[in-house]
Amino acid sequence: MKEYRFTRIIWLLCLALAMTGCSEDLTSSVADDEIKPGDPVLFAPYLSGRAMTRTDVSDYHDALAYYTFTYEMYQSAVVAPVASGLQLYWPDNINAYGFKATAGSATLATDQTIQTKFFAEDKLLGYGAIASTADNIEALNYRTSKNWKAANETDGVSPPDSKKIRLYLKHLRSRITVILKAGEGVSRDDLANTNYLEAKIYSYGTSNLEISPWATNTTIDYDDASGVSTTQYTAIVEPYAYQTYAKTIAEIKLSNQVFTFSASNDNNDGKYNLSAGQHLTITATLSRGSDGNIYQVKMAAQVTNWDVTDIPATVDSEGQIGTTTDIGTRAALLTFLTSENNKAGNIANITESINLEDGVAWTSQPLNCTMKMNDKTFTTTHRIFSTIGVGGKLVGGTISVGGDGTVDAAIAETNRGTIQNITVNRTSTAKATKAGLVVTNSGTISTCTSNLPVSGTSDVVGGIAKESVYHSDNGSMPVIENCTANARVDGTGVGGGIVGKAVGRVSGNTFNYGITLLQEADKFKNIVYGKPDAETHQLRAYSNSWPTTAANTIGNHSSNNSNTMAAANIFDATIDSQTELATLLNNVYNIDGSKYRVSDNFTVSAETWNSGNIPAQFTLNGNNKTISKEGDVNLSYIYSVSTNLTIDP
């Protein structure tokens, strides 16, 4: 009995020594380079769910130095972990084990003002896996120590330490960085001095938090200088849809003046709904007038994976951010639009006017970046873009629909981004069948002009857009504002001079052409015909203008879309044809004091003109248009009551 007890004690002692790192292996069946029972489990953690190359390793390990990991070891078919803590040891080399790692705080703290506090508020989760196999990097994977080592040796991942369990980690929270840029009335030096600045970044979700962020120095480029010192603020937040719920993202106080940032400060606002593991970088241009009043903040944003810290981007004077590509030919434009560079945050800089139909018919392409046209012209007989994405923006140029081209719309079938300061022209008899600019607007169309007639057989037509409606992915109100339509809008269905059917906001627009005398007043309206069927969102139509006394009372806004055109420019009706001119001479319209206006050039033919020499009692504003005569037509009585009208010959 004593001998048995002595042997048992020796065995237990050796096992204890092995579990505490004893270098002697009392089981001769295990080779010297194998993982032995009692050896510490070694880990190689990787962020962003991907293995590192040799050049990545030092940078990522530097970042991981700020985290303290708790490890859990699970045995196959056992629900609870068999071991957990800051260090694990191999129990044996027989059973299969899986590994889980966590780091960071359980709840988010508001004080992130220094580097260590900032990283402490991150929250990481990862699992042991072999990247080149069918392992799930978001779940437990089980192997014996021998099989883990063997799999590592054939995995081809650097560094090549086969005894380390590779942990593929992901961030469970999001990161926001706000970089400050000086605009009008703001000193560049002040933005580099944190003594003049205070900042808050807001987190929402399980609780609403006002976070004091980590302030660091960085540099930014201006049109007249590069590498100018400024301040950036960074905070860790809960994943949240800032855009969808219209929440404040950040607040900067500069010398007691407060600048508040939300997605509404950025026309390209499709980037503000943050998922776990995403890093939102905002460049905010702060401006204030000479009287000290604060102008609206300009914001430009780019979203990357959390651990991508070197963003190859520039921010220009308009607050645009992204990698810039200069484009001056049709081939270069097509190559860009079909490449991975056509993405939110990047900039396409048009340097020359381009004929899109140069030898080959143009096929509509998506636009997902900012395209700056720089007052250049695209000439086409086809619609240019299929879709303008949430992060897409078309700004500052002309679209010319050439020849007898017929498009459903000149710019895009669907706009979910921004179209700004674009003019649509035509040559010869070109026209649109649904709308001047886009068929469906779910984004923002601002300060645009259409000179393209719309004549269609579809159910709805519009001078700027056929319809303006919410899109589930946008999370923001569709807007058509400060646009002008100078061409006839007509068709076999219903329509509006600016938009056929709409919800959201339709404000500050002008339909210069006007719904003409003989267009059906119950089917065609000067601004918007109505709301889409069964649409529950509100339509806010206000501060719009059109040239006639016709009413267009519609929508939920208190002003109910009253005409804001100056009284001197409002007429009883407009005309654009021989038939309508002849109708004016009818006693119903031909009365003293009535006013009419010509909206377009037209021809009067002697063969069909049968209005005789009825004296005109009305006045006719020619609007600098021309009425041409074919044959012997007497229009002297028209000429006598008209102004700004040319009758030829």
Helices and strands as residue ranges (DSSP letters): H 2-19, E 42-46, H 54-64, E 69-75, E 83-85, E 97-104, H 115-120, E 123-128, H 145-153, E 164-171, E 174-182, H 188-191, G 194-196, E 197-203, E 209-211, E 214-220, E 228-237, E 248-254, E 257-262, G 263-265, E 278-286, E 298-305, E 314-315, E 321-322, E 324-327, H 330-337, E 347-350, E 354-355, E 365-367, E 370-372, E 377-380, E 385-388, E 393-401, E 406-407, E 412-415, E 418-426, E 431-432, E 438-441, E 444-446, E 449-450, E 454-456, E 460-462, E 465-468, E 479-481, E 484-485, E 489-491, E 494-496, E 499-502, E 504-507, E 510-511, E 524-525, E 528-530, E 539-542, G 567-569, E 573-575, H 578-584, E 595-598, E 602-605, E 619-630, H 636-639, E 642-648
